[in-house]
Amino acid sequence: MRRRALAAAAATAVTAALLLGADAAAVAHGLHMSELRLRLDGARLDGEWAVQLPDARLAVGLDPKLAGEPGRRDLAAREAALRAYLGSRLALAADGAPCPVVLQAAPAAWDGAQGLLTFRLAAACPSEPLRLGLRTDLLFDLDAGHRAYFSVEDSRVTHAGLLRADRRAVTLDVHRFRAGEVVSEFVREGARHIWGGLDHVLFLLALLLPAPLVRQGGEWTRRAGLGPTAREVLKVVTAFTAAHSVTLGLAFAGFLLLPARTVEVAIALSVFAAAWNNLRPFLPGRAWVMALGFGLVHGLGFAGALRNLALPTRARGLALASFNVGVELGQLAIVAAVLPLLYLGSRRAFYARLVMGAGSLAVAWLAVLWTLERAFGLTLVPRL
């Protein structure tokens, strides 16, 4: 729970910095603030409302300048009135239907170092919302410069933002958690990522181009039959799957983090290496070794795409597994489509020089352009 609270607070702070802009400096120089943290579980909301001591005293008509422990003790006799004031200034709604808010009767938690009073609250909505409305009028009638930060954690993400006198309400789209929906959504995202990632596709194709051939005496010759070709493809696909699954999991868990530009440059170089190996073999007959080594880099690329999605708070492992399954299904669809074509093409004399040779040269050249683009921020390849 503490980890969730810290994550929500961090998300709130980041969003506030983006929203406030120049106002952020003003907050540090005297503007008062409060922070509302809510967690949505089905139709129930629980959370905390932290208010600065000067604001709390102002709300019940006390001198806001009396600070520290003396100010808190003086306020204690008016805490019931403060609780009533807070309750009347917060409104929650599930798809337009009110969710009555109740502040717990227990004394507010006092943080002397921060000068904060924190009240616990709960609300029961008529049903699990698709859209959650939040409105607060806290202190805006007394202090137009007040800032109310909020974070709402649902089963998928944490929403964060800022309310002020000229923006007192917000409506949030709630992401419900259903295991079946998480699986189907992230399987689709995984497949969509590999199909939409031309660098991943070309890396795989460059590895598969020599699968129906075998290197003998410095020349490419036909591999004997579809069975041996399929076994070679299986070795490549298995090695690539094992490698990118490892780094995808490690990066997703936060154990292996590299700058996005470094990863993207490395992926472009992997495409070049796979294509160049078909032209000037430095690992002849060992495409699976290249799939295993460079697959580790591609796994980091997959992790970057996964981190950009709205992940379920309580089912991150399920989302990761589903995304990886989607990547594998997308990969297998590519293999199923190209394997018969590669095998049939390899039965022709022109395959090694024209299909694999010219194709690999084109892929290698494109990979060089990608490397330069990603390393130096250039635009060399037209965007479709």
C-alpha positions as a Python dict, from the first residue, in 0.01 Angstrom:
ca = {
    (1, 'M'): (0, 0, 0),
    (2, 'R'): (282, 238, 85),
    (3, 'R'): (444, 167, -251),
    (4, 'R'): (118, 250, -427),
    (5, 'A'): (84, 573, -233),
    (6, 'L'): (438, 674, -324),
    (7, 'A'): (378, 591, -689),
    (8, 'A'): (57, 791, -692),
    (9, 'A'): (227, 1085, -521),
    (10, 'A'): (511, 1074, -772),
    (11, 'A'): (269, 1064, -1063),
    (12, 'T'): (79, 1357, -914),
    (13, 'A'): (395, 1562, -869),
    (14, 'V'): (509, 1499, -1227),
    (15, 'T'): (172, 1590, -1371),
    (16, 'A'): (153, 1900, -1156),
    (17, 'A'): (491, 2016, -1283),
    (18, 'L'): (374, 1975, -1641),
    (19, 'L'): (42, 2146, -1583),
    (20, 'L'): (157, 2433, -1371),
    (21, 'G'): (456, 2549, -1572),
    (22, 'A'): (539, 2888, -1433),
    (23, 'D'): (286, 2834, -1151),
    (24, 'A'): (516, 2571, -1004),
    (25, 'A'): (754, 2837, -886),
    (26, 'A'): (467, 3031, -738),
    (27, 'V'): (360, 2729, -531),
    (28, 'A'): (705, 2717, -379),
    (29, 'H'): (672, 3083, -289),
    (30, 'G'): (353, 3075, -87),
    (31, 'L'): (55, 2939, -283),
    (32, 'H'): (-120, 2679, -70),
    (33, 'M'): (-204, 2329, -186),
    (34, 'S'): (-387, 2013, -95),
    (35, 'E'): (-356, 1659, -228),
    (36, 'L'): (-635, 1407, -282),
    (37, 'R'): (-536, 1043, -333),
    (38, 'L'): (-808, 793, -427),
    (39, 'R'): (-812, 423, -511),
    (40, 'L'): (-1102, 276, -705),
    (41, 'D'): (-1192, -90, -646),
    (42, 'G'): (-1511, -187, -822),
    (43, 'A'): (-1779, 52, -700),
    (44, 'R'): (-1584, 160, -391),
    (45, 'L'): (-1340, 445, -347),
    (46, 'D'): (-1093, 481, -62),
    (47, 'G'): (-829, 740, -9),
    (48, 'E'): (-667, 1025, 179),
    (49, 'W'): (-699, 1400, 165),
    (50, 'A'): (-393, 1592, 281),
    (51, 'V'): (-438, 1962, 362),
    (52, 'Q'): (-176, 2212, 474),
    (53, 'L'): (-224, 2344, 825),
    (54, 'P'): (-266, 2711, 722),
    (55, 'D'): (-539, 2608, 474),
    (56, 'A'): (-710, 2390, 733),
    (57, 'R'): (-715, 2677, 982),
    (58, 'L'): (-839, 2922, 718),
    (59, 'A'): (-1124, 2685, 629),
    (60, 'V'): (-1270, 2701, 981),
    (61, 'G'): (-1206, 3069, 1041),
    (62, 'L'): (-884, 3048, 1244),
    (63, 'D'): (-570, 3254, 1196),
    (64, 'P'): (-369, 3074, 924),
    (65, 'K'): (-43, 3221, 1051),
    (66, 'L'): (-32, 3010, 1369),
    (67, 'A'): (191, 2725, 1254),
    (68, 'G'): (345, 2405, 1384),
    (69, 'E'): (229, 2213, 1690),
    (70, 'P'): (58, 2514, 1852),
    (71, 'G'): (-149, 2565, 1538),
    (72, 'R'): (-245, 2198, 1524),
    (73, 'R'): (-348, 2186, 1893),
    (74, 'D'): (-554, 2501, 1849),
    (75, 'L'): (-726, 2343, 1547),
    (76, 'A'): (-805, 2016, 1726),
    (77, 'A'): (-1116, 2163, 1888),
    (78, 'R'): (-1249, 2258, 1543),
    (79, 'E'): (-1161, 1934, 1366),
    (80, 'A'): (-1524, 1820, 1340),
    (81, 'A'): (-1610, 2146, 1165),
    (82, 'L'): (-1311, 2103, 935),
    (83, 'R'): (-1421, 1749, 851),
    (84, 'A'): (-1769, 1875, 767),
    (85, 'Y'): (-1621, 2152, 551),
    (86, 'L'): (-1406, 1908, 356),
    (87, 'G'): (-1694, 1666, 304),
    (88, 'S'): (-1911, 1943, 164),
    (89, 'R'): (-1640, 2054, -79),
    (90, 'L'): (-1580, 1718, -251),
    (91, 'A'): (-1818, 1549, -497),
    (92, 'L'): (-1764, 1218, -675),
    (93, 'A'): (-1989, 1067, -941),
    (94, 'A'): (-2000, 733, -1122),
    (95, 'D'): (-2134, 786, -1475),
    (96, 'G'): (-2323, 1089, -1347),
    (97, 'A'): (-2468, 920, -1036),
    (98, 'P'): (-2343, 1063, -703),
    (99, 'C'): (-2101, 864, -487),
    (100, 'P'): (-2158, 992, -130),
    (101, 'V'): (-1829, 1080, 39),
    (102, 'V'): (-1769, 997, 406),
    (103, 'L'): (-1465, 1124, 598),
    (104, 'Q'): (-1363, 888, 875),
    (105, 'A'): (-1425, 1013, 1226),
    (106, 'A'): (-1074, 917, 1341),
    (107, 'P'): (-847, 1216, 1415),
    (108, 'A'): (-650, 1345, 1120),
    (109, 'A'): (-294, 1220, 1088),
    (110, 'W'): (-45, 1498, 1158),
    (111, 'D'): (285, 1535, 976),
    (112, 'G'): (470, 1805, 1165),
    (113, 'A'): (766, 1810, 928),
    (114, 'Q'): (545, 1887, 627),
    (115, 'G'): (275, 2074, 816),
    (116, 'L'): (6, 1845, 673),
    (117, 'L'): (-318, 1710, 814),
    (118, 'T'): (-437, 1393, 640),
    (119, 'F'): (-796, 1270, 655),
    (120, 'R'): (-908, 927, 541),
    (121, 'L'): (-1222, 904, 333),
    (122, 'A'): (-1441, 654, 151),
    (123, 'A'): (-1721, 665, -104),
    (124, 'A'): (-1962, 401, -231),
    (125, 'C'): (-2085, 441, -588),
    (126, 'P'): (-2413, 292, -714),
    (127, 'S'): (-2218, 75, -958),
    (128, 'E'): (-1868, 27, -1093),
    (129, 'P'): (-1811, 337, -1308),
    (130, 'L'): (-1699, 364, -1665),
    (131, 'R'): (-1637, 735, -1610),
    (132, 'L'): (-1557, 887, -1273),
    (133, 'G'): (-1635, 1252, -1208),
    (134, 'L'): (-1439, 1445, -945),
    (135, 'R'): (-1514, 1799, -828),
    (136, 'T'): (-1368, 1996, -540),
    (137, 'D'): (-1445, 2349, -423),
    (138, 'L'): (-1195, 2332, -138),
    (139, 'L'): (-1087, 2683, -35),
    (140, 'F'): (-1135, 2831, -379),
    (141, 'D'): (-1395, 3064, -229),
    (142, 'L'): (-1140, 3175, 34),
    (143, 'D'): (-816, 3154, -164),
    (144, 'A'): (-836, 3178, -543),
    (145, 'G'): (-471, 3075, -566),
    (146, 'H'): (-523, 2738, -398),
    (147, 'R'): (-404, 2431, -591),
    (148, 'A'): (-567, 2089, -544),
    (149, 'Y'): (-361, 1799, -677),
    (150, 'F'): (-533, 1465, -728),
    (151, 'S'): (-447, 1106, -816),
    (152, 'V'): (-698, 829, -882),
    (153, 'E'): (-571, 473, -909),
    (154, 'D'): (-799, 226, -1081),
    (155, 'S'): (-734, -135, -1173),
    (156, 'R'): (-523, -35, -1471),
    (157, 'V'): (-353, 301, -1429),
    (158, 'T'): (-306, 600, -1200),
    (159, 'H'): (-465, 921, -1324),
    (160, 'A'): (-311, 1241, -1190),
    (161, 'G'): (-375, 1609, -1236),
    (162, 'L'): (-447, 1950, -1089),
    (163, 'L'): (-763, 2141, -1000),
    (164, 'R'): (-778, 2513, -936),
    (165, 'A'): (-1031, 2794, -908),
    (166, 'D'): (-1095, 2805, -1284),
    (167, 'R'): (-1090, 2426, -1325),
    (168, 'R'): (-1268, 2261, -1036),
    (169, 'A'): (-1387, 1939, -1197),
    (170, 'V'): (-1252, 1655, -1407),
    (171, 'T'): (-1398, 1338, -1560),
    (172, 'L'): (-1177, 1030, -1587),
    (173, 'D'): (-1219, 723, -1805),
    (174, 'V'): (-1195, 422, -1577),
    (175, 'H'): (-1009, 114, -1696),
    (176, 'R'): (-1181, -189, -1553),
    (177, 'F'): (-976, -499, -1488),
    (178, 'R'): (-1097, -819, -1648),
    (179, 'A'): (-842, -1092, -1703),
    (180, 'G'): (-987, -1192, -2039),
    (181, 'E'): (-980, -836, -2166),
    (182, 'V'): (-621, -788, -2047),
    (183, 'V'): (-511, -1106, -2225),
    (184, 'S'): (-685, -1023, -2553),
    (185, 'E'): (-572, -659, -2550),
    (186, 'F'): (-206, -731, -2481),
    (187, 'V'): (-190, -1027, -2719),
    (188, 'R'): (-314, -792, -2991),
    (189, 'E'): (-63, -525, -2887),
    (190, 'G'): (224, -774, -2900),
    (191, 'A'): (128, -896, -3247),
    (192, 'R'): (68, -540, -3365),
    (193, 'H'): (410, -433, -3241),
    (194, 'I'): (606, -694, -3434),
    (195, 'W'): (395, -652, -3747),
    (196, 'G'): (428, -276, -3730),
    (197, 'G'): (800, -285, -3645),
    (198, 'L'): (972, -311, -3982),
    (199, 'D'): (1312, -349, -3817),
    (200, 'H'): (1196, -657, -3621),
    (201, 'V'): (1037, -808, -3932),
    (202, 'L'): (1343, -751, -4153),
    (203, 'F'): (1575, -892, -3889),
    (204, 'L'): (1368, -1210, -3880),
    (205, 'L'): (1342, -1229, -4259),
    (206, 'A'): (1718, -1180, -4300),
    (207, 'L'): (1774, -1473, -4065),
    (208, 'L'): (1523, -1690, -4253),
    (209, 'L'): (1644, -1619, -4608),
    (210, 'P'): (1930, -1873, -4590),
    (211, 'A'): (1719, -2135, -4408),
    (212, 'P'): (1647, -2342, -4725),
    (213, 'L'): (2017, -2332, -4817),
    (214, 'V'): (2336, -2476, -4675),
    (215, 'R'): (2687, -2332, -4702),
    (216, 'Q'): (2936, -2575, -4856),
    (217, 'G'): (3278, -2498, -5000),
    (218, 'G'): (3215, -2125, -4997),
    (219, 'E'): (2893, -2161, -5196),
    (220, 'W'): (2524, -2176, -5112),
    (221, 'T'): (2349, -2498, -5214),
    (222, 'R'): (1996, -2624, -5166),
    (223, 'R'): (1908, -2784, -4836),
    (224, 'A'): (1771, -3136, -4883),
    (225, 'G'): (1395, -3117, -4846),
    (226, 'L'): (1131, -2917, -4659),
    (227, 'G'): (1186, -3106, -4332),
    (228, 'P'): (1548, -2992, -4283),
    (229, 'T'): (1448, -2639, -4387),
    (230, 'A'): (1167, -2634, -4131),
    (231, 'R'): (1405, -2759, -3861),
    (232, 'E'): (1649, -2478, -3940),
    (233, 'V'): (1366, -2223, -3919),
    (234, 'L'): (1257, -2374, -3588),
    (235, 'K'): (1608, -2332, -3447),
    (236, 'V'): (1618, -1966, -3549),
    (237, 'V'): (1269, -1887, -3418),
    (238, 'T'): (1327, -2071, -3090),
    (239, 'A'): (1656, -1891, -3028),
    (240, 'F'): (1501, -1552, -3106),
    (241, 'T'): (1201, -1624, -2883),
    (242, 'A'): (1413, -1740, -2589),
    (243, 'A'): (1645, -1440, -2612),
    (244, 'H'): (1391, -1162, -2643),
    (245, 'S'): (1168, -1319, -2375),
    (246, 'V'): (1455, -1299, -2125),
    (247, 'T'): (1539, -934, -2182),
    (248, 'L'): (1174, -835, -2217),
    (249, 'G'): (1109, -976, -1870),
    (250, 'L'): (1423, -827, -1715),
    (251, 'A'): (1362, -481, -1861),
    (252, 'F'): (994, -487, -1767),
    (253, 'A'): (1087, -572, -1408),
    (254, 'G'): (1339, -287, -1402),
    (255, 'F'): (1653, -502, -1376),
    (256, 'L'): (1790, -413, -1719),
    (257, 'L'): (1746, -56, -1840),
    (258, 'L'): (1925, 108, -2132),
    (259, 'P'): (1862, 442, -2305),
    (260, 'A'): (1600, 411, -2579),
    (261, 'R'): (1836, 553, -2842),
    (262, 'T'): (2103, 295, -2757),
    (263, 'V'): (1851, 14, -2794),
    (264, 'E'): (1717, 146, -3125),
    (265, 'V'): (2067, 186, -3270),
    (266, 'A'): (2157, -167, -3158),
    (267, 'I'): (1843, -305, -3324),
    (268, 'A'): (1935, -133, -3651),
    (269, 'L'): (2286, -280, -3629),
    (270, 'S'): (2139, -625, -3568),
    (271, 'V'): (1939, -597, -3891),
    (272, 'F'): (2258, -502, -4076),
    (273, 'A'): (2453, -792, -3924),
    (274, 'A'): (2185, -1047, -4013),
    (275, 'A'): (2168, -924, -4373),
    (276, 'W'): (2546, -894, -4414),
    (277, 'N'): (2592, -1249, -4289),
    (278, 'N'): (2401, -1363, -4597),
    (279, 'L'): (2633, -1168, -4826),
    (280, 'R'): (2968, -1223, -4653),
    (281, 'P'): (2904, -1509, -4410),
    (282, 'F'): (3088, -1473, -4080),
    (283, 'L'): (2858, -1720, -3903),
    (284, 'P'): (2772, -1957, -4191),
    (285, 'G'): (2502, -2206, -4099),
    (286, 'R'): (2460, -2050, -3753),
    (287, 'A'): (2177, -1806, -3802),
    (288, 'W'): (2031, -1932, -3474),
    (289, 'V'): (2339, -1799, -3291),
    (290, 'M'): (2274, -1453, -3433),
    (291, 'A'): (1905, -1485, -3343),
    (292, 'L'): (2003, -1572, -2987),
    (293, 'G'): (2254, -1290, -2946),
    (294, 'F'): (2066, -1008, -3115),
    (295, 'G'): (1733, -1134, -2986),
    (296, 'L'): (1844, -1000, -2647),
    (297, 'V'): (1854, -650, -2798),
    (298, 'H'): (1513, -686, -2964),
    (299, 'G'): (1366, -788, -2629),
    (300, 'L'): (1466, -448, -2491),
    (301, 'G'): (1283, -287, -2783),
    (302, 'F'): (970, -488, -2706),
    (303, 'A'): (995, -379, -2341),
    (304, 'G'): (1005, -15, -2446),
    (305, 'A'): (684, -61, -2643),
    (306, 'L'): (516, -241, -2353),
    (307, 'R'): (604, 36, -2108),
    (308, 'N'): (420, 284, -2332),
    (309, 'L'): (91, 99, -2286),
    (310, 'A'): (-162, 150, -2006),
    (311, 'L'): (-63, -141, -1783),
    (312, 'P'): (-299, -298, -1530),
    (313, 'T'): (-196, -211, -1176),
    (314, 'R'): (-282, -552, -1034),
    (315, 'A'): (-196, -776, -1329),
    (316, 'R'): (135, -658, -1468),
    (317, 'G'): (262, -1014, -1496),
    (318, 'L'): (-45, -1118, -1696),
    (319, 'A'): (1, -818, -1926),
    (320, 'L'): (368, -905, -1981),
    (321, 'A'): (293, -1271, -2057),
    (322, 'S'): (7, -1179, -2292),
    (323, 'F'): (218, -922, -2477),
    (324, 'N'): (496, -1178, -2524),
    (325, 'V'): (245, -1435, -2652),
    (326, 'G'): (124, -1175, -2899),
    (327, 'V'): (480, -1117, -3019),
    (328, 'E'): (525, -1491, -3069),
    (329, 'L'): (196, -1530, -3254),
    (330, 'G'): (285, -1237, -3478),
    (331, 'Q'): (625, -1389, -3538),
    (332, 'L'): (478, -1732, -3619),
    (333, 'A'): (233, -1573, -3863),
    (334, 'I'): (528, -1419, -4050),
    (335, 'V'): (712, -1750, -4053),
    (336, 'A'): (405, -1940, -4173),
    (337, 'A'): (360, -1694, -4459),
    (338, 'V'): (721, -1682, -4582),
    (339, 'L'): (849, -2037, -4520),
    (340, 'P'): (667, -2198, -4816),
    (341, 'L'): (770, -1910, -5042),
    (342, 'L'): (1134, -1933, -4934),
    (343, 'Y'): (1142, -2307, -4981),
    (344, 'L'): (978, -2302, -5322),
    (345, 'G'): (1200, -2011, -5431),
    (346, 'S'): (1513, -2193, -5317),
    (347, 'R'): (1442, -2470, -5566),
    (348, 'R'): (1525, -2220, -5840),
    (349, 'A'): (1880, -2144, -5944),
    (350, 'F'): (1837, -1767, -5908),
    (351, 'Y'): (1732, -1781, -5540),
    (352, 'A'): (2074, -1757, -5376),
    (353, 'R'): (2196, -1467, -5588),
    (354, 'L'): (1880, -1275, -5670),
    (355, 'V'): (1635, -1334, -5384),
    (356, 'M'): (1870, -1382, -5092),
    (357, 'G'): (2161, -1178, -5232),
    (358, 'A'): (1977, -874, -5364),
    (359, 'G'): (1724, -888, -5083),
    (360, 'S'): (1993, -898, -4815),
    (361, 'L'): (2181, -612, -4983),
    (362, 'A'): (1866, -395, -4976),
    (363, 'V'): (1802, -481, -4611),
    (364, 'A'): (2165, -407, -4518),
    (365, 'W'): (2152, -68, -4691),
    (366, 'L'): (1826, 23, -4515),
    (367, 'A'): (1979, -85, -4182),
    (368, 'V'): (2274, 150, -4239),
    (369, 'L'): (2033, 440, -4294),
    (370, 'W'): (1840, 346, -3979),
    (371, 'T'): (2162, 335, -3779),
    (372, 'L'): (2260, 684, -3892),
    (373, 'E'): (1911, 818, -3829),
    (374, 'R'): (1887, 678, -3478),
    (375, 'A'): (2242, 758, -3376),
    (376, 'F'): (2246, 1119, -3497),
    (377, 'G'): (1879, 1220, -3509),
    (378, 'L'): (1871, 1245, -3888),
    (379, 'T'): (1587, 1182, -4134),
    (380, 'L'): (1713, 967, -4420),
    (381, 'V'): (1430, 721, -4479),
    (382, 'P'): (1097, 869, -4600),
    (383, 'R'): (813, 817, -4352),
    (384, 'L'): (506, 647, -4491),
}
